[in-house]
């Protein structure tokens, strides 16, 4: 019997800008001896939820816009499916197996877009789809308020441990809730300016609908190590962080494609504070622990100046938010400003998930052929969020993959602008 209680969510967890869902997907080859993955994963999931029991609860509205987790044990969604296609056939898709995935809505029937179904609704929706060859596809989506991508990987790794050892009682990763560590100070005070939360409008605008998200075209761009070196060599003689180079390239290309030159454009990028700020969060903390520093400039300057200028903006901002006080200031700002959401006008979010090895999660079928975000188009604003993940392409070349969603009429221009920045032809797919 798991505890029946209410769990506190930090201001990072339930801030308006993260009241959305984060979908992931894994593809696996068949294994010797046609074992059915569905009952194995279903049982393992139920065992994992004993330890991660808040995930089987529901979010409820509390005072002053806060959300809490009601550990009521109402459960999660688990579906099974079957498709008459083999993994070998899926691998024949031009460009290899990577987002955007055809027929994703069949592989994750319960995918949720935008800010729908946040409260009084399951926090995890999972689906296992059998392939004709004996392989399978695992897809799931988490309510972002209960965990971030790091936490999602932690949870699904625990599920895999119970698959590999059905007699296991206690997983190797014992979860820590610990959200109370991130309570705002009393009295709260802000010591930094936080333009990531600037208001866009004086009047409320309707929340985007699922149609608003789906009308954009999903695309992904592969950056090989050679492509990344080409970018970095244009910046400070190659002395540049990989994220800074790729984020600058994408921001510059997107601004040229979508943003009017006389407006202000903003780049937000999450930075994990689990171990870089004090108090240090407990081991196996699975809640959201990121801040979103924001750098802004006139679009005309971003367009006209070289990528080295853009990368310096990013680097300077990263260096300016190091320290314990910045995280505390963000938590207090959210507390003082009515749980205000992120800015969206001219804004672009690049999330670095390249070190999260979803592909290595093994349920007994070995490492995945692909493991990671299921699509672009997360967040509350269509097209605003891009993820960068580690990826090995169909030729075995390792690099990074950027998942982007754009208006279809802007796709070709965006791709061309990325090519110009990198100075070479790169691998692109779209759906």
C-alpha positions in Angstrom: 0.0 0.0 0.0 1.5 3.3 -1.1 1.0 6.5 1.0 -2.2 8.5 0.5 -1.0 12.1 0.8 -0.4 15.4 -1.0 3.0 16.2 -2.4 4.5 19.7 -2.7 5.6 20.9 -6.2 8.3 23.5 -6.4 7.9 26.7 -8.4 10.0 25.1 -11.1 7.7 22.1 -11.4 4.4 23.9 -11.7 5.3 27.2 -13.3 2.9 28.0 -16.1 5.5 27.7 -18.8 6.1 24.0 -18.0 2.4 23.0 -17.6 2.7 20.7 -20.7 3.7 17.2 -21.6 7.0 15.6 -22.7 6.8 12.5 -25.1 9.5 9.9 -25.6 9.9 6.8 -27.8 12.2 3.8 -28.0 12.6 1.2 -30.9 13.9 -2.3 -30.3 15.1 -5.2 -32.4 13.6 -8.6 -31.9 15.3 -10.9 -29.4 15.9 -14.7 -29.5 12.8 -16.6 -28.3 9.8 -14.5 -29.2 9.1 -13.0 -25.8 6.0 -10.7 -25.6 7.2 -7.3 -24.2 3.7 -6.2 -23.3 3.0 -8.2 -20.1 6.7 -7.9 -19.1 6.6 -4.1 -19.2 3.1 -3.8 -17.7 4.2 -5.8 -14.6 7.5 -3.9 -14.4 5.7 -0.6 -14.7 3.4 -1.5 -11.8 6.4 -2.4 -9.6 8.2 0.9 -10.5 5.1 2.8 -9.5 5.3 1.4 -6.0 8.5 3.4 -5.6 7.5 6.3 -7.7 3.9 6.4 -6.4 3.3 10.1 -6.9 3.3 9.4 -10.7 0.2 7.3 -10.2 -1.5 10.3 -8.6 -3.2 13.4 -10.1 -2.4 17.1 -10.0 -4.9 19.2 -8.1 -5.3 23.0 -8.0 -4.3 24.6 -4.7 -4.2 28.2 -3.4 -2.6 31.1 -5.4 -2.2 29.2 -8.6 -0.1 26.4 -7.0 -0.5 22.8 -8.0 0.0 19.8 -5.8 0.2 16.1 -6.4 -2.6 14.1 -4.9 -1.1 10.7 -4.3 -4.5 9.0 -4.7 -3.3 5.9 -6.6 -5.7 6.4 -9.5 -3.0 5.0 -11.8 -1.5 5.7 -15.2 -2.6 4.8 -18.8 -1.1 1.7 -20.3 -2.0 0.6 -23.8 -0.8 -2.2 -26.1 -0.9 -2.3 -29.9 0.3 -4.3 -32.9 1.4 -3.2 -36.3 2.1 -5.4 -39.4 5.5 -3.9 -40.1 9.1 -4.9 -39.2 11.8 -2.8 -37.7 13.9 -3.5 -40.9 11.2 -1.8 -42.9 11.1 1.2 -40.6 14.9 1.5 -40.9 14.5 1.8 -44.7 12.9 5.2 -44.3 15.1 7.8 -46.0 17.5 9.4 -43.5 17.1 6.6 -41.0 15.0 6.1 -37.9 14.6 9.5 -36.3 12.0 12.2 -35.6 9.7 13.0 -37.2 8.2 9.5 -37.1 5.4 8.6 -39.5 2.2 7.6 -37.8 3.4 8.7 -34.3 -0.3 9.3 -33.4 -0.8 5.5 -33.7 2.3 4.6 -31.7 1.3 7.0 -28.8 -2.5 7.2 -29.0 -2.6 9.3 -25.8 -0.1 11.9 -26.8 -1.1 15.3 -25.4 -0.2 18.7 -27.0 0.1 22.0 -25.2 -1.4 22.6 -21.8 -4.3 20.2 -22.1 -5.1 17.6 -19.4 -2.8 19.0 -16.8 -4.9 18.6 -13.7 -7.2 15.7 -12.7 -5.7 13.5 -15.3 -3.1 10.7 -15.6 0.5 11.9 -15.2 1.9 9.2 -17.4 0.6 7.6 -20.6 2.4 4.6 -22.0 2.0 2.4 -25.0 3.8 -0.7 -26.1 3.4 -1.6 -29.8 4.5 -5.0 -31.0 6.2 -5.2 -34.4 5.8 -8.1 -36.9 9.4 -9.1 -36.5 9.3 -9.6 -32.7 10.7 -6.2 -31.9 8.6 -3.5 -30.3 8.1 0.3 -29.8 7.7 1.8 -26.4 6.2 5.3 -26.3 5.1 7.4 -23.4 4.4 10.9 -22.3 4.9 12.5 -18.9 3.2 15.5 -17.4 6.1 17.9 -17.2 5.1 19.2 -13.8 6.0 15.9 -12.2 9.4 15.3 -13.9 11.7 16.7 -16.5 13.6 14.7 -19.2 16.2 13.6 -16.6 13.5 12.3 -14.3 11.7 10.6 -17.2 14.9 8.7 -18.1 15.4 7.8 -14.4 11.9 6.3 -14.2 12.0 4.3 -17.4 15.4 2.9 -16.4 13.8 1.6 -13.2 11.1 0.0 -15.3 13.8 -1.7 -17.4 15.5 -3.1 -14.2 12.3 -4.8 -13.2 12.0 -6.3 -16.8 15.5 -7.6 -16.7 15.1 -9.1 -13.2 11.4 -9.9 -12.5 12.4 -11.1 -9.0 13.9 -7.7 -8.1 12.3 -6.1 -5.0 14.1 -2.8 -4.8 15.6 -1.0 -7.8 19.1 0.4 -7.9 17.7 4.0 -8.3 15.7 4.9 -5.2 13.7 8.1 -6.0 14.0 11.3 -4.0 11.1 13.7 -4.0 12.8 16.6 -2.2 10.8 19.4 -3.9 10.5 21.2 -0.5 14.2 22.0 -0.8 13.2 24.5 -3.6 10.7 26.4 -1.6 11.0 30.2 -2.1 12.6 32.2 0.6 10.7 34.2 3.2 10.3 36.9 2.3 11.0 36.2 -1.3 13.4 38.6 -3.1 14.8 38.8 -6.6 18.4 39.8 -7.2 18.5 39.3 -11.0 16.4 40.6 -13.9 14.5 37.7 -15.4 13.5 38.6 -19.0 12.5 35.0 -19.7 9.3 35.9 -17.8 8.6 39.3 -19.4 4.9 39.7 -20.3 4.1 39.7 -24.0 0.7 41.2 -23.9 -1.4 43.3 -21.5 -4.4 41.2 -22.4 -4.9 37.5 -22.1 -4.6 35.5 -25.4 -6.3 32.1 -25.9 -4.1 29.0 -25.3 -3.0 27.4 -28.5 -5.1 24.3 -29.6 -3.8 20.9 -30.7 -4.5 22.0 -34.2 -2.2 25.0 -33.8 0.6 22.6 -32.9 -0.1 20.1 -35.6 -0.4 22.6 -38.4 3.4 23.1 -38.1 5.8 20.8 -39.9 8.0 18.5 -37.8 11.6 18.4 -39.0 15.0 17.2 -37.7 18.5 18.2 -38.6 21.6 16.1 -38.1 24.9 17.7 -37.2 27.9 15.4 -37.7 31.0 15.9 -35.7 32.5 17.5 -38.8 29.6 19.9 -39.1 30.0 20.8 -35.4 33.7 21.4 -35.9 32.9 23.6 -38.9 30.6 25.7 -36.8 33.0 25.9 -33.8 35.9 26.9 -36.0 34.0 30.1 -36.9 33.8 31.0 -33.2 36.8 32.1 -31.2 39.2 29.8 -33.1 37.2 26.7 -32.1 37.2 27.5 -28.4 33.5 27.3 -28.1 31.1 24.9 -26.3 29.2 22.6 -28.6 25.8 23.7 -27.3 26.7 27.4 -27.8 27.7 26.8 -31.5 24.6 24.7 -32.4 22.1 26.9 -30.4 23.6 30.0 -32.1 23.3 28.4 -35.5 19.7 27.4 -35.0 18.7 30.8 -33.4 20.3 32.8 -36.2 18.7 30.6 -38.9 15.3 30.7 -37.3 15.4 34.5 -36.8 16.3 35.0 -40.4 13.4 32.8 -41.4 10.6 33.9 -39.1 11.4 37.2 -37.2 11.0 40.7 -38.5 14.4 42.6 -38.4 13.0 45.5 -36.4 11.8 43.3 -33.5 13.6 41.8 -30.5 14.4 38.1 -30.6 15.1 36.0 -27.5 16.9 32.7 -26.8 16.0 30.7 -23.7 18.0 27.6 -22.7 17.5 25.4 -19.7 20.4 24.9 -17.4 20.2 22.0 -14.9 20.9 23.1 -11.3 20.8 19.7 -9.6 24.5 19.8 -8.6 25.6 23.3 -9.7 23.6 25.2 -7.1 23.3 24.9 -3.3 21.5 23.5 -1.6 22.4 20.5 -3.8 19.4 18.4 -4.6 19.3 14.8 -3.3 20.5 11.9 -5.4 17.9 10.6 -7.8 15.8 13.7 -7.6 13.4 13.5 -10.6 11.6 16.8 -10.5 12.3 19.8 -12.7 15.5 21.5 -11.6 16.3 23.8 -14.5 16.5 27.6 -14.8 15.9 29.3 -18.2 18.3 32.2 -18.7 17.3 34.4 -21.5 19.5 36.4 -23.9 17.9 39.0 -26.3 19.0 41.2 -29.1 17.5 43.1 -32.1 16.7 40.6 -34.8 18.6 42.8 -37.3 21.8 42.5 -35.3 21.4 38.8 -35.1 20.9 38.5 -38.8 23.7 40.9 -39.9 26.4 39.9 -37.5 28.5 36.7 -37.7 27.8 33.6 -35.6 30.7 34.5 -33.3 28.7 37.5 -32.1 25.7 35.2 -31.3 27.8 32.6 -29.6 29.3 35.3 -27.3 25.8 36.4 -26.3 25.0 32.8 -25.3 28.3 32.2 -23.5 28.2 35.5 -21.6 24.7 34.7 -20.4 25.7 31.2 -19.2 28.6 32.6 -17.3 26.4 35.2 -15.7 24.0 32.8 -14.1 26.4 30.6 -12.3 25.9 30.5 -8.5 23.4 29.7 -5.8 21.7 33.1 -5.8 20.5 32.9 -9.4 18.4 29.8 -8.8 17.0 31.2 -5.6 16.1 34.5 -7.4 14.1 32.6 -10.1 12.1 30.7 -7.5 11.3 33.9 -5.7 10.5 35.7 -8.9 7.9 33.1 -9.8 6.5 33.4 -6.3 6.2 37.2 -6.5 4.8 37.4 -10.0 1.6 35.3 -9.9 3.3 32.2 -11.5 3.9 34.1 -14.7 4.7 32.1 -17.8 7.6 32.4 -20.2 7.8 35.2 -22.8 6.9 34.0 -26.2 7.0 36.9 -28.7 10.2 36.4 -30.7 11.3 33.7 -28.3 13.1 30.4 -29.1 13.9 27.7 -26.6 16.8 25.3 -27.2 16.9 22.4 -24.8 20.2 20.3 -24.6 19.3 16.7 -23.9 22.4 15.3 -25.7 23.8 13.6 -22.5 20.6 11.8 -21.7 21.0 8.2 -23.0 17.5 7.0 -23.6 18.8 4.8 -26.3 20.8 2.7 -23.8 17.7 1.7 -21.8 17.5 -2.1 -22.0 14.3 -4.1 -21.3 15.9 -7.4 -22.3 16.1 -6.6 -26.0 19.4 -4.8 -25.8 20.0 -1.2 -26.4 17.5 0.6 -28.6 17.8 1.5 -32.2 16.5 5.0 -31.3 15.6 6.3 -27.8 14.7 9.9 -27.0 12.1 12.6 -27.6 9.3 11.5 -29.8 8.8 14.8 -31.6 9.3 18.5 -31.6 6.4 20.7 -30.7 6.5 20.4 -27.0 5.9 23.4 -24.7 3.0 25.8 -24.6 3.7 27.8 -27.8 3.7 26.0 -31.2 7.2 26.0 -32.7 8.9 27.6 -29.7 10.9 24.6 -28.3 13.7 22.7 -30.0 15.5 19.8 -28.4 19.1 18.7 -29.2 19.8 15.0 -28.7 22.7 12.6 -29.2 22.2 10.5 -32.4 24.0 8.0 -34.7 22.7 8.2 -38.2 22.0 5.3 -40.6 25.6 5.3 -41.8 26.9 4.9 -38.2 28.1 8.5 -38.0 27.7 10.0 -34.6 26.6 13.6 -34.0 23.7 15.6 -32.7 20.1 15.9 -33.8 18.0 19.0 -33.5 14.2 18.5 -33.4 12.3 21.6 -34.8 8.8 22.5 -35.9 8.1 25.3 -38.3 5.4 26.5 -40.7 5.7 24.4 -43.9 6.3 27.5 -46.0 9.3 28.4 -43.9 11.0 24.9 -43.9 13.1 25.3 -47.0 14.4 28.8 -46.0 15.3 27.6 -42.5 17.2 24.6 -43.9 19.1 26.8 -46.3 20.0 29.3 -43.6 21.4 26.4 -41.4 23.4 25.2 -44.4 24.8 28.7 -44.9 25.9 28.9 -41.2 27.5 25.6 -41.2 29.1 25.9 -44.6 28.3 22.4 -45.7 25.4 20.1 -46.7 23.7 18.5 -43.7 21.2 15.8 -43.3 17.6 17.0 -43.0 14.3 15.2 -42.8 10.8 16.5 -42.5 7.2 15.3 -42.2 
